[in-house]
Amino acid sequence: MASNLSDLELTRGEVSVAVTAAKQAVTFADGGESAFGKITKRVRLADSLHQAGRRAESQCLFEDSESRQAAYQPECPRLYSIQGFMHCDLLLSDGERAAWQRCLFVPLTVSFTACDAVIERAAYALTIAEDNRWLLDIALDHLTLARATLYKALPTLSIPQAALEHITAAAGLRAAGDVSHLPRGLLTRAWLRCFSGDEPGCQADLDEAWEIAERGPMPLFQADIQLYRARLFRDRAALEEARRLIEKHGYHRRDGELADAFEAAKRW
């Protein structure tokens, strides 16, 4: 129950509340849940801490969860399914920021080096998902592969065919029927479309993502969308709104990216 509450509160943009609920879920799990339950509750807390910008704590919990996963299921020693997706999301943080820094022509302060490891992890998880025909997991793993491939390529400002192929496969998010993840795919596709010269397609993806996030409401996605609009189209109003949402909801995961965008905006 506490884990589900954490998920709900994170969707609603109540990041600090989500962290508190996830901590309670870990406490309850340690009081008697299965090994798998202890893993999933720790991952939920790790993801909440990631969104709160508490990256070191998040990484420690993901590492603990993966150690427990290796003991629980030795034939599948790495996190996979939604747990693996969340871990890869954290591991891609630097690559994502570095890719935006390259696109915004601001100094690089982080690296792309984790992208290869994430590609390996997502390919591993995708094999498991395909073997089990888990539609949502298949789509999420393709999304991770699209992101990692894109970020890795952006030092040259080129769009790799593999990223386009993976984001097409990630369209399975619709077939899976879980709209809570759909904005993630739309945002990545918008970035790919923009750098492929398809500005109308990019705008359409951002508009659809906004409709979903606004209807939710999903304010963390709304912050992401405004940040994308600002960076892709040099939109100062969108940048200010992104800052307002990030600060209001304690979405400190985006603090570095927000600072980079404001540095770039000095030249807009």
RODO-2510 file (C-alpha; in nm, 4 decimals, decimal comma):
residues 268
     n   res          X          Y          Z
     1     m     0,0000     0,0000     0,0000
     2     a     0,2744     0,2499     0,0924
     3     s     0,4610     0,1693    -0,2295
     4     n     0,1491     0,2309    -0,4389
     5     l     0,0947     0,5560    -0,2516
     6     s     0,4516     0,6626    -0,3304
     7     d     0,3931     0,5932    -0,6994
     8     l     0,0712     0,7939    -0,6948
     9     e     0,2263     1,0863    -0,5093
    10     l     0,5181     1,0961    -0,7518
    11     t     0,2746     1,1084    -1,0433
    12     r     0,0952     1,3962    -0,8696
    13     g     0,4232     1,5823    -0,8287
    14     e     0,4402     1,5434    -0,4497
    15     v     0,8027     1,4354    -0,4545
    16     s     0,8833     1,4705    -0,0845
    17     v     0,5647     1,2853     0,0111
    18     a     0,6546     1,0106    -0,2374
    19     v     0,9963     0,9711    -0,0730
    20     t     0,8403     0,9432     0,2736
    21     a     0,5859     0,6847     0,1584
    22     a     0,8548     0,4830    -0,0184
    23     k     1,0669     0,4778     0,2994
    24     q     0,7662     0,3400     0,4862
    25     a     0,7225     0,0747     0,2180
    26     v     1,0816    -0,0408     0,2662
    27     t     1,0304    -0,0598     0,6428
    28     f     0,7145    -0,2673     0,5994
    29     a     0,8834    -0,4934     0,3434
    30     d     1,1757    -0,5609     0,5738
    31     g     0,9276    -0,6657     0,8393
    32     g     0,8145    -0,9719     0,6495
    33     e     0,7770    -0,9423     0,2711
    34     s     0,9373    -1,1766     0,0212
    35     a     1,2844    -1,1175    -0,1210
    36     f     1,1232    -0,9845    -0,4372
    37     g     0,9075    -0,7441    -0,2385
    38     k     1,2146    -0,6074    -0,0623
    39     i     1,3757    -0,5470    -0,4014
    40     t     1,0783    -0,3679    -0,5560
    41     k     1,0203    -0,1448    -0,2526
    42     r     1,3852    -0,0381    -0,2506
    43     v     1,3666     0,0433    -0,6190
    44     r     1,0566     0,2543    -0,5601
    45     l     1,2443     0,4516    -0,2940
    46     a     1,5517     0,4801    -0,5167
    47     d     1,3426     0,6235    -0,7994
    48     s     1,1707     0,8739    -0,5695
    49     l     1,5081     0,9885    -0,4382
    50     h     1,6307     1,0252    -0,7955
    51     q     1,3423     1,2594    -0,8807
    52     a     1,4200     1,4560    -0,5633
    53     g     1,7768     1,5060    -0,6843
    54     r     1,9276     1,2855    -0,4124
    55     r     2,1319     1,0930    -0,6606
    56     a     2,3982     0,9363    -0,4362
    57     e     2,1345     0,7896    -0,2051
    58     s     1,9397     0,6659    -0,5050
    59     q     2,2423     0,4956    -0,6566
    60     c     2,3238     0,3175    -0,3288
    61     l     1,9711     0,1794    -0,3095
    62     f     1,9773     0,0620    -0,6713
    63     e     2,3064    -0,1159    -0,6053
    64     d     2,1610    -0,2792    -0,2939
    65     s     1,8527    -0,3832    -0,4908
    66     e     2,0633    -0,5369    -0,7655
    67     s     2,2718    -0,7276    -0,5112
    68     r     1,9497    -0,8669    -0,3685
    69     q     1,8272    -0,9466    -0,7211
    70     a     2,1425    -1,1507    -0,7906
    71     a     2,0870    -1,3512    -0,4729
    72     y     1,7127    -1,3940    -0,5369
    73     q     1,7391    -1,4903    -0,9049
    74     p     2,0990    -1,5857    -0,9921
    75     e     2,0094    -1,6634    -1,3533
    76     c     1,8972    -1,2995    -1,3935
    77     p     2,1421    -1,1072    -1,1728
    78     r     2,0604    -0,7587    -1,3003
    79     l     1,7474    -0,5576    -1,2435
    80     y     1,4989    -0,5838    -1,5307
    81     s     1,1362    -0,4948    -1,6058
    82     i     1,0268    -0,1640    -1,4496
    83     q     1,2995    -0,1964    -1,1851
    84     g     1,5678    -0,2121    -1,4527
    85     f     1,4065     0,0739    -1,6417
    86     m     1,4203     0,2990    -1,3360
    87     h     1,7829     0,2064    -1,2721
    88     c     1,8761     0,2864    -1,6312
    89     d     1,6929     0,6169    -1,5997
    90     l     1,9255     0,7115    -1,3153
    91     l     2,2355     0,5857    -1,4968
    92     l     2,1438     0,7939    -1,8026
    93     s     2,1227     1,1186    -1,6047
    94     d     2,4710     1,2383    -1,6950
    95     g     2,4397     1,1293    -2,0562
    96     e     2,1106     1,3144    -2,0892
    97     r     2,2516     1,6331    -1,9411
    98     a     2,5667     1,6067    -2,1521
    99     a     2,3585     1,5657    -2,4668
   100     w     2,1617     1,8794    -2,3868
   101     q     2,4795     2,0694    -2,3024
   102     r     2,6151     1,9758    -2,6440
   103     c     2,2942     2,0879    -2,8146
   104     l     2,2821     2,4145    -2,6182
   105     f     2,6518     2,4871    -2,6778
   106     v     2,7290     2,5285    -2,3094
   107     p     3,0409     2,3815    -2,1439
   108     l     3,0335     2,0069    -2,0832
   109     t     3,0400     1,9313    -1,7108
   110     v     2,9343     1,5648    -1,7284
   111     s     3,0089     1,2782    -1,9649
   112     f     2,8397     1,0328    -2,1995
   113     t     3,0356     0,7350    -2,0668
   114     a     2,7420     0,5545    -1,9013
   115     c     2,5515     0,5223    -2,2294
   116     d     2,7300     0,2040    -2,3375
   117     a     2,6604     0,0350    -2,0050
   118     v     2,2950     0,1366    -2,0250
   119     i     2,2662     0,0010    -2,3784
   120     e     2,4022    -0,3327    -2,2533
   121     r     2,1618    -0,3353    -1,9583
   122     a     1,8579    -0,2451    -2,1672
   123     a     1,9405    -0,5118    -2,4276
   124     y     1,9611    -0,7680    -2,1454
   125     a     1,6247    -0,6564    -2,0049
   126     l     1,4675    -0,6514    -2,3513
   127     t     1,5570    -1,0165    -2,4078
   128     i     1,3783    -1,1113    -2,0847
   129     a     1,0766    -0,8977    -2,1723
   130     e     1,0489    -1,0415    -2,5227
   131     d     1,0800    -1,3984    -2,3924
   132     n     0,7864    -1,3275    -2,1596
   133     r     0,5910    -1,1090    -2,4065
   134     w     0,5631    -0,8230    -2,1587
   135     l     0,4366    -0,5436    -2,3854
   136     l     0,5032    -0,2536    -2,1491
   137     d     0,8517    -0,3720    -2,0580
   138     i     0,9406    -0,4291    -2,4239
   139     a     0,8362    -0,0731    -2,5072
   140     l     1,0191     0,0757    -2,2074
   141     d     1,3398    -0,1120    -2,2907
   142     h     1,3245     0,0152    -2,6500
   143     l     1,2742     0,3654    -2,5098
   144     t     1,5852     0,3294    -2,2935
   145     l     1,7814     0,2071    -2,5966
   146     a     1,6538     0,5003    -2,8038
   147     r     1,7590     0,7478    -2,5363
   148     a     2,1024     0,5982    -2,4725
   149     t     2,1760     0,5705    -2,8453
   150     l     2,0661     0,9297    -2,9037
   151     y     2,2684     1,0717    -2,6141
   152     k     2,5774     0,8785    -2,7180
   153     a     2,5530     1,0167    -3,0731
   154     l     2,4854     1,3802    -2,9897
   155     p     2,8490     1,4808    -2,9395
   156     t     2,8538     1,4776    -3,3223
   157     l     2,5025     1,6278    -3,3479
   158     s     2,4021     1,3343    -3,5689
   159     i     2,0929     1,1178    -3,5375
   160     p     2,1683     0,7432    -3,5511
   161     q     1,9314     0,5129    -3,7361
   162     a     1,9263     0,2807    -3,4355
   163     a     1,7705     0,5532    -3,2200
   164     l     1,4951     0,6035    -3,4759
   165     e     1,4301     0,2297    -3,4906
   166     h     1,4113     0,1972    -3,1134
   167     i     1,1785     0,4950    -3,0709
   168     t     0,9498     0,3438    -3,3344
   169     a     0,9411     0,0210    -3,1331
   170     a     0,8738     0,2233    -2,8190
   171     a     0,5399     0,3159    -2,9753
   172     g     0,4325    -0,0079    -2,8095
   173     l     0,3665     0,2086    -2,5029
   174     r     0,0279     0,2791    -2,6603
   175     a    -0,0452    -0,0875    -2,7159
   176     a     0,0475    -0,1597    -2,3544
   177     g    -0,2324     0,0756    -2,2477
   178     d    -0,0366     0,2561    -1,9752
   179     v    -0,0526     0,6299    -2,0452
   180     s     0,1569     0,7098    -1,7378
   181     h     0,4704     0,6308    -1,9396
   182     l     0,3585     0,7637    -2,2783
   183     p     0,4919     1,1204    -2,2289
   184     r     0,8424     0,9756    -2,1873
   185     g     0,8289     0,8255    -2,5333
   186     l     0,6745     1,1353    -2,6869
   187     l     0,9467     1,3595    -2,5423
   188     t     1,2284     1,1443    -2,6800
   189     r     1,0590     1,1223    -3,0185
   190     a     1,0097     1,5003    -3,0191
   191     w     1,3848     1,5491    -2,9690
   192     l     1,4649     1,3035    -3,2469
   193     r     1,2150     1,4674    -3,4809
   194     c     1,3489     1,8144    -3,4097
   195     f     1,7056     1,7134    -3,4920
   196     s     1,5817     1,5291    -3,8003
   197     g     1,4306     1,8556    -3,9290
   198     d     1,0691     1,7604    -3,8567
   199     e     0,9636     2,0615    -3,6497
   200     p     0,5858     2,0087    -3,6995
   201     g     0,6208     1,6479    -3,5811
   202     c     0,8228     1,7634    -3,2817
   203     q     0,5586     2,0204    -3,1870
   204     a     0,2836     1,7606    -3,2284
   205     d     0,4583     1,5202    -2,9909
   206     l     0,5100     1,7934    -2,7315
   207     d     0,1447     1,8977    -2,7618
   208     e     0,0220     1,5397    -2,7157
   209     a     0,2519     1,4878    -2,4185
   210     w     0,1154     1,8095    -2,2651
   211     e    -0,2464     1,6974    -2,3113
   212     i    -0,1716     1,3725    -2,1277
   213     a     0,0268     1,5393    -1,8505
   214     e    -0,2265     1,8175    -1,8008
   215     r    -0,5165     1,5725    -1,7856
   216     g    -0,3358     1,3569    -1,5284
   217     p    -0,2295     1,5905    -1,3830
   218     m     0,1360     1,4917    -1,4057
   219     p     0,3294     1,8075    -1,3128
   220     l     0,6752     1,6494    -1,3352
   221     f     0,6086     1,5650    -1,6981
   222     q     0,4726     1,9164    -1,7451
   223     a     0,8045     2,0518    -1,6178
   224     d     0,9909     1,8241    -1,8593
   225     i     0,7762     1,9352    -2,1521
   226     q     0,8305     2,3033    -2,0780
   227     l     1,2040     2,2419    -2,0458
   228     y     1,2032     2,0649    -2,3827
   229     r     1,0097     2,3523    -2,5445
   230     a     1,2541     2,6033    -2,4015
   231     r     1,5644     2,4219    -2,5214
   232     l     1,4393     2,3118    -2,8616
   233     f     1,2738     2,6408    -2,9585
   234     r     1,4515     2,9005    -2,7434
   235     d     1,1280     2,9729    -2,5612
   236     r     1,1983     3,1938    -2,2589
   237     a     0,8399     3,1770    -2,1292
   238     a     0,8543     2,7970    -2,1311
   239     l     1,1865     2,8096    -1,9475
   240     e     1,0419     3,0268    -1,6705
   241     e     0,7438     2,7939    -1,6386
   242     a     0,9768     2,4940    -1,6207
   243     r     1,1629     2,6646    -1,3364
   244     r     0,8400     2,7379    -1,1520
   245     l     0,7235     2,3758    -1,1757
   246     i     1,0614     2,2303    -1,0826
   247     e     1,0883     2,4504    -0,7747
   248     k     0,7250     2,4051    -0,6716
   249     h     0,7389     2,0262    -0,6813
   250     g     1,0917     1,9711    -0,5544
   251     y     1,1826     1,8075    -0,8847
   252     h     1,5511     1,8640    -0,8229
   253     r     1,6582     1,5952    -1,0627
   254     r     1,6331     1,8670    -1,3283
   255     d     1,8274     2,1378    -1,1431
   256     g     2,1439     2,0931    -1,3479
   257     e     1,9617     2,0857    -1,6794
   258     l     1,7635     2,3935    -1,5790
   259     a     2,0827     2,5817    -1,4945
   260     d     2,2320     2,4833    -1,8309
   261     a     1,9246     2,6093    -2,0129
   262     f     1,9377     2,9454    -1,8345
   263     e     2,3061     2,9753    -1,9234
   264     a     2,2220     2,9092    -2,2887
   265     a     1,9264     3,1517    -2,2745
   266     k     2,1685     3,4408    -2,2235
   267     r     2,2332     3,4149    -2,5989
   268     w     1,8732     3,3768    -2,7104
***
